[in-house]
Structures are given as C-alpha cells and as structure tokens.
C-alpha cells in the first residue's frame, strides 16, 4: 500500500505539474482568442440567457430545461472546493493563489463554453430515448472512429474519478464536518447521505435536475449571506486583502505567523489545481449535464454553461477567499475547511462554525448528485444503458462507505484522475476549435440580423 501511495504521489506531481498548467491555461487562452474573448465580453448577456433558459425554446429536444442542466452542473461544481479547496489553496500557495484561481476561471469560461457547445452539437439519443453527450461523444462523433480510444480513455477516467472526487470524498467531508460541529457519528451521517442520495438519483436526470433547481439557488444564497456577514464585520480590511492578493500573485509569499511561506510556482500550481477542482473547466463534465438540456442551439447552451464557471469561481470562491483574508486567519497554520470555519468563527463567534458546516454539507451533497449523472453517463458509454440501475445502487452504497472511511488515498487518486480526464477533453477541444468558432459566429450573426429586423419593424 505504501508503494502504491508513493506511485500516485509521484504521478500526481507530474499530472498537476507545469505541463498540465500550461495545457489548461493555454487551451483556455487559445479558445478565448479564437472566440475574440466572447465569453468575457458576454457575461451580462450570459446572465440574461440563464433567465431565458428556464423555458425550452422552439424545436428543443432534451430531458430537462437548460436552466435545470446548469443547476445540475453547478450542483456538481459548487462543492467542498469552494470552502475547503479555496482555503487549502491560500494555506499552501499564499494569497496569490486566489489570483491564479481567477485567471483559471476567466480562461476557463472559454473552455467551459467550448465543452458545452461540442457536447450538445455531437450528442446522441440512447436506447432509452434520452440524450447523452459529453467529451466522449464529442470525440467519437466529432473527431471520428480513429479517435474513439481518446473518448474511451475519458470515460474510464471520469467513471472512476466520480467515485472518489464526486462521491466518497464529498460524503467524507460532510460526515467529518457534522461530527466536529454537532458530535454526530459518521456512520449515522453515512446512512442519511446514502438514503437521500438513493432517493434522488434512482429517479434519473429528471429528478436530479428538479432537486438541483430548488436546492442550488437556496444553498448559494444562504452561503453568500453568511460570507457577506463576515465581510461586513471586517469591512475595513477588504482593501488591504485585495491588494495582498495581487501583490503576492507574482512575488514569493514570506513566512508569517503559522504560514510557512510559498513560492510563485506553488501559488500558480495551487491556484490552478484548486480552481479546476472547484469549477471543473477543462474536465468536460458540464457538457454531460448540458447535453440533456432541451435546446436546439449548442451555442445557447454553451453561453449558459460557461456562466457556471463565473458563478463558481469569480463569485463563490472569491468570497470565501476574501472572508479568510479579511479575518486574518490565513496565517494561523490551519488548512482546508478548518481554516474557512476559523474565518467565520472570527466574525460570528459561536455561530460561524455551524454556518460553514451547514454550507459544506449542502455543497457536498449536491456535488454527489451532479457527479452521479456524470459518472453514470461515462459508464453507459463504456458498457451501455444496462449499467444505469446497478451503477446508481453502487453509487448510493459508496456514499455510505465514503462517510465512514479514511480517504487520504482516495483523495489522492481522484485528484490524479481529474487531471487525466482533462487531457483527452482538452485535446478534443483544440482539434474541434474550428467547429466551435464557426458555430459561434453563425449564432451571433443570426442574432444581430434578427435584432436589426426587429428594430426596423419598430
């Protein structure tokens, strides 16, 4: 076991090393340039499309609305990474890591947009009559049979990573937080998590989407209100905190208090790795959810999908990072969810720890639901739809064991598989970028024409 642990530590250092950082940032930047920075220019437009996505358009085909698909994707991305991941990035990489999370998000918006466009463009209808899409189908149908091995590799990595990063690690985070805050045994939490998970995912994407539509906006608003309270208490420290983030993004972070110091490379590495862990831009997962959305327009789905990265990282992760910075606890030597709890407790003594626990539990539980659909579609690609029910049962059981076991090794393996998922997805996006660009230009040209005709009639 020790040899296996050493192997995955070695492999993890490679797949999350400089080449991966260059591949992720470089692909996103390349797509941004090819798209004339449309994802950044169209943020306001994107929010309008989210509101529009609540109802399917004409000639739309799919199982759920694009809005429900976005909420499903957000349910998977807004998880422990937004609380524990941001804290770990700052604790290890220093405040500058938050700046690199922003960089990852802004270039990642183009990546996420592209992932969704090709997922919807090349989706299929399975033998149950449901739409199925994602990187594996984009590779298979967009690049041809000679590249199908690459889609198979993605499905294997995604199907296995889901059980770790999308299930057991999340369940473990819930159970540990609840035990620390309320003294409830992990096996009790495990049973509750498993029962709730089974009750939702056994109903398929329609039930997952319906639950996500209701829970995700509530949990996001709840967390934003809690963070706002912290920022109000320490409002005077906000300017200094923001300045520190920028100044330490490109200069070594000196040791101070319980913080041991960090290099610029570590700040970049932690910012990119934790950013991808949080918003999943580059992993291709959002396309799997959006492919089930009722739409006839891949670009519309892409615009809605890219906003998930903005909401997750630019809004939610930034607020967590600021709460940690303004409260001054980032130099305490703590890390993970404990560091985030310390920030809330500093502002709201006696209540902060409980608020973080409730937020983390909601975030992590919805991640289990969203990733259940991702992993299921990966296994269906590999084995067929016959795997759906056995998979859902196994996923539910895994949630219980995740809550009760020590998962240091599972976390390491899942983090490694996350990086391996990104490689085939990013390669396919680079190869399919001419198609993505063409579809984007045609969509916005049609919108300008329609807008001009409407103005003429008025």
Phi, psi and omega per residue, in radians:
X1 nan -0.650 -3.137
X2 -1.136 -0.684 3.117
X3 -1.134 -0.694 3.122
X4 -1.133 -0.700 3.120
X5 -1.110 -0.736 3.122
X6 -1.137 -0.676 3.133
X7 -1.084 -0.815 -3.105
X8 -1.244 -0.539 3.022
X9 -1.106 -0.735 3.104
X10 -1.134 -0.812 -3.133
X11 -1.118 -0.690 -3.136
X12 -1.105 -0.684 3.136
X13 -1.156 -0.465 3.121
X14 -1.402 -0.898 -3.048
X15 -1.230 -0.364 3.045
X16 -1.876 0.395 3.127
X17 -1.495 -2.890 -3.091
X18 -1.006 -0.746 3.139
X19 -1.018 -0.710 3.127
X20 -1.180 -0.712 3.093
X21 -1.041 -0.769 3.125
X22 -1.119 -0.733 -3.125
X23 -1.114 -0.801 -3.107
X24 -1.190 -0.923 -3.136
X25 -1.155 -0.729 -3.110
X26 -1.121 -0.736 3.121
X27 -1.119 -0.779 3.133
X28 -1.101 -0.738 3.135
X29 -1.168 -0.720 3.108
X30 -1.057 -0.762 3.129
X31 -1.178 -0.680 3.091
X32 -1.032 -0.775 -3.124
X33 -1.142 -0.789 3.138
X34 -1.090 -0.547 -3.139
X35 -1.598 0.163 -3.123
X36 0.969 0.639 3.109
X37 1.037 0.481 3.115
X38 -0.940 -0.793 -3.117
X39 -0.993 -0.607 3.116
X40 -1.377 -0.689 -3.120
X41 -1.206 -0.427 -3.001
X42 -1.857 0.474 -3.141
X43 -1.085 -0.830 3.117
X44 -1.076 -0.762 3.072
X45 -1.028 -0.688 3.135
X46 -1.066 -0.738 3.103
X47 -1.115 -0.643 3.085
X48 -1.129 -0.664 3.134
X49 -1.199 -0.530 3.069
X50 -1.066 -0.783 3.114
X51 -1.113 -0.707 3.140
X52 -1.171 -0.492 -3.034
X53 -1.283 -0.074 3.125
X54 -1.146 -0.447 3.118
X55 -2.126 2.383 -3.126
X56 -1.209 2.575 3.133
X57 -1.405 3.139 3.100
X58 -1.168 2.557 3.136
X59 1.056 0.382 -3.117
X60 -1.389 2.479 3.090
X61 -2.237 2.351 3.134
X62 2.778 2.984 -3.056
X63 -1.587 -0.501 -3.108
X64 -2.389 2.887 3.103
X65 -1.226 2.710 3.055
X66 -0.990 -0.538 3.107
X67 -1.140 -0.798 3.104
X68 -1.109 -0.610 3.089
X69 -1.135 -0.709 3.087
X70 -1.111 -0.763 3.126
X71 -1.120 -0.612 3.069
X72 -1.129 -0.768 3.100
X73 -1.111 -0.733 3.107
X74 -1.166 -0.584 3.104
X75 -1.066 -0.571 3.134
X76 -1.416 -0.589 -3.054
X77 -1.524 -0.661 3.101
X78 -1.403 1.682 -3.070
X79 -2.493 -2.586 -3.103
X80 -1.086 -0.414 3.116
X81 -1.072 -0.531 -3.127
X82 -1.320 -0.336 -3.141
X83 -1.956 -1.077 -3.119
X84 -1.333 -0.674 -3.085
X85 -1.138 -0.767 3.113
X86 -1.106 -0.758 3.135
X87 -1.075 -0.735 3.132
X88 -1.129 -0.719 3.130
X89 -1.026 -0.777 -3.132
X90 -1.251 -0.698 -3.098
X91 -1.149 -0.578 -3.096
X92 -1.710 -0.742 -3.064
X93 -1.706 -0.124 -3.106
X94 1.465 3.019 -3.119
X95 -0.993 -0.506 3.134
X96 -1.070 -0.386 3.134
X97 -1.064 -0.557 3.136
X98 -1.133 -0.656 3.082
X99 -1.037 -0.748 -3.119
X100 -1.272 -0.409 2.979
X101 -1.159 -0.674 3.096
X102 -1.133 -0.773 3.122
X103 -1.019 -0.806 3.120
X104 -1.030 -0.673 -3.120
X105 -1.209 -0.786 -3.066
X106 -1.215 -0.684 3.039
X107 -1.336 -0.503 -3.141
X108 -1.197 -0.397 3.081
X109 -1.075 -0.661 3.088
X110 -1.197 -0.694 3.114
X111 -1.103 -0.814 -3.127
X112 -1.120 -0.724 3.087
X113 -1.001 -0.856 -3.110
X114 -1.107 -0.708 3.125
X115 -1.016 -0.775 -3.096
X116 -1.251 -0.717 -3.141
X117 -0.990 -0.881 -3.106
X118 -1.257 -0.509 3.112
X119 -1.128 -0.745 3.125
X120 -1.312 -0.689 -3.138
X121 -1.046 -0.734 -3.014
X122 -1.908 0.340 3.136
X123 -1.199 2.818 3.126
X124 -2.149 2.959 2.977
X125 -1.899 2.121 -3.083
X126 -1.412 -3.094 -3.067
X127 -1.304 -0.046 3.009
X128 -1.672 0.001 -3.130
X129 1.432 0.245 -3.135
X130 -1.832 2.646 3.115
X131 -1.352 2.435 3.112
X132 -2.364 2.287 -3.126
X133 -2.670 -3.088 -3.101
X134 2.329 -3.116 -3.083
X135 -0.961 -0.654 -3.093
X136 -1.125 -0.656 3.122
X137 -1.364 -0.609 3.087
X138 -1.099 -0.699 3.110
X139 -1.194 -0.818 -3.108
X140 -1.085 -0.846 -3.034
X141 -1.615 -0.385 -3.118
X142 -1.630 -0.648 -3.097
X143 -1.758 -0.307 3.085
X144 1.727 3.005 -2.993
X145 -1.140 -0.462 -3.139
X146 -1.190 -0.324 3.127
X147 -1.807 0.052 -3.029
X148 -1.057 -0.506 3.107
X149 -1.029 -0.550 3.137
X150 -1.217 -0.689 3.065
X151 -1.143 -0.652 3.090
X152 -1.120 -0.709 3.110
X153 -1.068 -0.774 3.111
X154 -1.030 -0.810 -3.092
X155 -1.094 -0.664 3.106
X156 -1.140 -0.868 3.141
X157 -1.067 -0.781 -3.127
X158 -1.170 -0.713 -3.139
X159 -1.121 -0.609 3.117
X160 -1.440 -0.737 -3.125
X161 -1.059 -0.608 -3.116
X162 -0.970 -0.727 -3.120
X163 -1.147 -0.465 3.113
X164 -1.563 -1.297 -3.001
X165 -1.202 -0.522 -3.067
X166 -1.705 -0.092 -3.064
X167 -2.359 -1.352 -2.974
X168 -1.120 -0.706 3.112
X169 -1.112 -0.700 3.127
X170 -1.169 -0.783 3.125
X171 -1.091 -0.684 3.116
X172 -1.125 -0.686 3.105
X173 -1.097 -0.723 3.112
X174 -1.105 -0.910 -3.050
X175 -1.087 -0.728 -3.136
X176 -1.148 -0.756 -3.133
X177 -1.134 -0.749 -3.129
X178 -1.169 -0.660 3.106
X179 -1.137 -0.758 -3.127
X180 -1.164 -0.641 -3.064
X181 -1.499 -0.698 -2.996
X182 -2.081 -0.081 3.112
X183 1.299 0.306 3.140
X184 -1.463 2.296 -3.114
X185 -1.059 2.562 -3.079
X186 -1.120 -0.566 -3.114
X187 -1.192 -0.540 3.085
X188 -1.186 -0.808 3.080
X189 -1.040 -0.690 3.141
X190 -1.032 -0.735 3.121
X191 -1.136 -0.791 -3.134
X192 -1.084 -0.794 -3.140
X193 -1.067 -0.782 -3.109
X194 -1.118 -0.745 -3.136
X195 -1.115 -0.818 -3.140
X196 -1.144 -0.704 3.123
X197 -1.081 -0.852 3.138
X198 -1.059 -0.701 -3.114
X199 -1.085 -0.530 -3.118
X200 -1.550 -0.953 -2.960
X201 -1.267 -0.385 3.105
X202 -1.172 -0.252 3.088
X203 -1.575 0.013 3.079
X204 1.340 -2.917 -3.029
X205 -1.127 -0.553 3.137
X206 -1.080 -0.766 -3.131
X207 -1.288 -0.673 3.092
X208 -1.053 -0.801 3.131
X209 -1.099 -0.713 -3.135
X210 -1.123 -0.728 3.121
X211 -1.194 -0.748 -3.130
X212 -1.071 -0.699 3.134
X213 -1.012 -0.596 -3.091
X214 -1.566 -0.729 -2.993
X215 -1.430 -0.735 -3.029
X216 -1.062 -0.862 3.109
X217 -1.055 -0.667 3.138
X218 -1.116 -0.859 -3.068
X219 -1.165 -0.624 3.122
X220 -1.144 -0.775 3.131
X221 -1.126 -0.739 3.115
X222 -1.008 -0.817 -3.107
X223 -1.179 -0.704 -3.138
X224 -1.104 -0.659 3.097
X225 -1.134 -0.736 3.138
X226 -1.107 -0.785 3.130
X227 -1.141 -0.660 3.125
X228 -1.035 -0.643 3.120
X229 -1.108 -0.718 3.120
X230 -1.116 -0.790 -3.112
X231 -1.155 -0.580 3.104
X232 -1.177 -0.753 -3.140
X233 -1.076 -0.715 -3.098
X234 -1.906 0.588 -3.056
X235 -0.966 -0.615 -3.104
X236 -1.152 -0.342 -3.107
X237 -1.609 -0.096 -3.048
X238 -1.091 -0.846 -3.133
X239 -1.001 -0.750 3.137
X240 -1.147 -0.680 -3.137
X241 -1.099 -0.781 3.137
X242 -1.116 -0.752 3.126
X243 -1.087 -0.697 3.138
X244 -1.103 -0.715 3.126
X245 -1.027 -0.783 -3.106
X246 -1.273 -0.746 -3.082
X247 -1.189 -0.553 -3.092
X248 -1.636 0.041 3.091
X249 -1.220 -0.566 -3.078
X250 -2.146 0.295 3.082
X251 -2.431 2.541 -3.111
X252 -0.990 2.453 3.121
X253 -1.568 2.058 -3.093
X254 -1.275 2.684 3.069
X255 -1.150 2.418 3.102
X256 -2.740 2.332 -3.121
X257 1.036 -2.240 3.111
X258 -1.516 -0.029 -3.141
X259 -1.521 2.262 -2.994
X260 -1.545 -0.016 -3.123
X261 1.677 2.829 -3.091
X262 -2.716 2.646 3.075
X263 -1.551 2.906 3.087
X264 -1.107 -0.726 -3.136
X265 -1.060 -0.696 3.122
X266 -1.183 -0.656 3.095
X267 -1.078 -0.760 3.130
X268 -1.144 -0.832 -3.098
X269 -1.046 -0.816 -3.124
X270 -1.189 -0.694 3.132
X271 -1.097 -0.784 -3.138
X272 -1.212 -0.850 -3.097
X273 -1.080 -0.821 -3.134
X274 -1.258 -0.542 3.083
X275 -1.120 -0.798 3.110
X276 -1.154 -0.698 3.100
X277 -1.021 -0.627 -3.100
X278 -1.413 -0.953 -3.013
X279 -1.667 -0.221 3.043
X280 1.103 0.271 3.056
X281 -1.171 2.129 -3.068
X282 1.899 -0.357 3.133
X283 -1.464 -0.408 3.106
X284 1.532 0.010 -3.021
X285 -1.194 -0.661 -3.081
X286 -1.049 -0.573 3.123
X287 -1.095 -0.534 3.128
X288 -1.118 -0.733 3.127
X289 -1.261 -0.808 -3.079
X290 -1.152 -0.419 3.122
X291 -1.147 -0.353 3.089
X292 -1.527 -0.100 -3.099
X293 -1.261 2.526 -3.123
X294 -1.417 1.626 -3.119
X295 -2.627 2.678 3.033
X296 -1.897 0.045 -3.009
X297 -2.202 1.871 3.122
X298 -1.032 -0.609 -3.101
X299 -1.197 -0.717 3.082
X300 -1.012 -0.807 3.107
X301 -1.106 -0.646 3.133
X302 -1.118 -0.720 3.121
X303 -1.124 -0.773 3.104
X304 -1.102 -0.760 -3.105
X305 -1.128 -0.689 -3.092
X306 -1.126 -0.437 -3.136
X307 -1.193 -0.340 3.065
X308 -1.064 -0.682 3.118
X309 -1.163 -0.727 3.125
X310 -1.098 -0.828 -3.116
X311 -1.115 -0.795 -3.063
X312 -1.132 -0.885 -2.986
X313 -1.684 -0.897 -3.063
X314 -1.169 -0.548 -3.133
X315 -1.711 -1.145 -2.980
X316 -1.202 -0.872 -3.128
X317 -1.124 -0.668 3.122
X318 -1.065 -0.762 -3.136
X319 -1.133 -0.681 3.072
X320 -1.087 -0.819 -3.140
X321 -1.060 -0.732 3.119
X322 -1.134 -0.685 3.120
X323 -1.057 -0.733 3.123
X324 -1.164 -0.697 -3.103
X325 -1.232 -0.877 -3.031
X326 -1.183 -0.482 3.141
X327 -1.355 -0.244 3.096
X328 1.424 0.045 -3.036
X329 -1.434 -0.111 -3.072
X330 -1.140 -0.308 3.104
X331 -1.663 0.177 -3.050
X332 -1.329 -0.307 -3.075
X333 1.638 -0.145 3.083
X334 -1.362 2.910 3.119
X335 -2.581 2.990 3.072
X336 1.094 -2.653 -3.090
X337 -1.086 -0.481 3.124
X338 -1.098 -0.682 3.123
X339 -1.169 -0.756 3.101
X340 -1.096 -0.723 3.106
X341 -1.071 -0.679 3.139
X342 -1.100 -0.646 3.126
X343 -1.130 -0.791 3.138
X344 -1.201 -0.645 -3.132
X345 -1.186 -0.590 3.122
X346 -1.114 -0.605 -3.123
X347 -1.534 -0.603 -3.057
X348 -2.252 1.261 -3.079
X349 -0.966 2.327 3.116
X350 1.510 -0.259 -3.112
X351 -2.168 -0.532 -3.018
X352 -0.959 -0.781 -3.119
X353 -1.051 -0.705 3.140
X354 -1.203 -0.660 3.131
X355 -1.116 -0.730 3.103
X356 -1.146 -0.701 3.137
X357 -1.076 -0.791 3.134
X358 -1.113 -0.775 3.132
X359 -1.082 -0.813 -3.123
X360 -1.085 -0.714 3.139
X361 -1.089 -0.767 3.118
X362 -1.140 -0.801 -3.123
X363 -1.054 -0.849 -3.060
X364 -1.199 -0.668 -3.131
X365 -1.128 -0.762 -3.142
X366 -1.184 -0.500 3.055
X367 -1.114 -0.701 3.097
X368 -1.030 -0.694 -3.132
X369 -1.204 -0.835 -3.109
X370 -1.110 -0.766 -3.133
X371 -1.236 -0.404 3.072
X372 -1.039 -0.732 3.136
X373 -1.219 -0.715 3.121
X374 -1.027 -0.932 -3.079
X375 -1.137 -0.653 3.116
X376 -1.038 -0.777 -3.133
X377 -1.176 -0.537 3.060
X378 -1.139 -0.783 -3.141
X379 -1.223 -0.602 3.077
X380 -1.128 -0.629 3.088
X381 -1.105 -0.646 -3.087
X382 -1.425 -0.694 -2.983
X383 -1.987 -0.562 -3.066
X384 2.041 2.954 -3.068
X385 -1.176 -0.249 3.095
X386 -1.075 -0.343 -3.111
X387 -1.406 -0.163 -2.970
X388 -1.024 -0.997 -3.071
X389 -1.156 -0.840 3.068
X390 -0.981 -0.686 3.125
X391 -1.078 -0.811 -3.098
X392 -1.081 -0.651 3.100
X393 -1.167 -0.801 3.141
X394 -1.106 -0.680 3.119
X395 -1.083 -0.717 3.136
X396 -1.141 -0.756 3.116
X397 -1.128 -0.714 -3.135
X398 -1.070 -0.587 3.125
X399 -1.078 -0.686 3.115
X400 -1.126 -0.855 -3.119
X401 -1.162 -0.573 3.087
X402 -1.067 -0.625 -3.126
X403 -1.249 -0.405 -2.979
X404 -1.899 -0.198 -3.056
X405 -1.843 2.832 3.001
X406 -1.421 2.248 -2.937
X407 -2.114 0.454 3.141
X408 -1.009 -0.765 -3.127
X409 -1.219 -0.713 3.126
X410 -1.067 -0.698 3.114
X411 -1.077 -0.762 -3.129
X412 -1.100 -0.812 -3.122
X413 -1.128 -0.775 -3.117
X414 -1.114 -0.689 3.116
X415 -1.102 -0.671 3.104
X416 -1.173 -0.772 3.141
X417 -1.131 -0.571 3.070
X418 -1.002 -0.791 3.132
X419 -1.153 -0.695 -3.139
X420 -1.165 -0.537 3.041
X421 -1.099 -0.665 -3.043
X422 -1.157 -0.577 -3.018
X423 -1.075 -0.968 3.117
X424 -1.122 -0.590 3.125
X425 -1.136 -0.826 -3.110
X426 -1.164 -0.641 3.079
X427 -1.072 -0.775 -3.126
X428 -1.135 -0.640 3.134
X429 -1.160 -0.695 3.106
X430 -1.113 -0.729 -3.124
X431 -1.249 -0.541 -3.124
X432 -1.653 0.080 -3.073
X433 -1.019 -0.602 3.082
X434 -1.074 -0.664 3.105
X435 -1.156 -0.751 -3.137
X436 -1.070 -0.787 3.133
X437 -1.099 -0.763 -3.128
X438 -1.087 -0.830 3.139
X439 -1.078 -0.682 -3.135
X440 -1.136 -0.820 -3.140
X441 -1.077 -0.753 -3.126
X442 -1.112 -0.721 -3.119
X443 -1.086 -0.877 -3.070
X444 -1.316 -0.448 3.019
X445 -1.155 -0.733 3.098
X446 -1.128 -0.679 3.123
X447 -1.126 -0.726 3.128
X448 -1.138 -0.686 3.109
X449 -1.110 -0.805 3.141
X450 -1.117 -0.684 3.131
X451 -1.154 -0.698 3.126
X452 -1.137 -0.691 3.129
X453 -1.162 -0.686 3.129
X454 -1.126 -0.712 3.120
X455 -1.145 -0.673 3.141
X456 -1.109 -0.714 -3.140
X457 -1.148 -0.611 3.130
X458 -1.230 nan nan
